[in-house]
Amino acid sequence: MIARLSTPGQGATWPPCLHPGGVHRRAVMPTLHLEMHPGRTLEQKRAFVSEVTRVTAQTLACPPESVDILISEVPRDAWAKAGKLLADA
């Protein structure tokens, strides 16, 4: 699985949230792009995004509502490692 964290361009913010030290500041919305092979159940994805959202909100001190997660399923015949398709491994 590969995960990337991106944020919107300059000026894109979410409503104020409490940061360490009790300071209210405007938080930039995190967007996580997750890539994985197909095969996980809907229940597994629900549990996964729930936990990733919780940890992201806690770590970045932002509201869970500001966390967006995009899951892309990449088949093994479209993913290569060390010069070989994973479908051939």
Secondary structure, 3 states (H helix, E strand, C coil): CEEEEECCCCCCCEEEEEECCCEEEEECCCEEEEEECCCCCHHHHHHHHHHHHHHHHHHHCCCHHHCEEEEEECCHHHCEECCEEHHHC
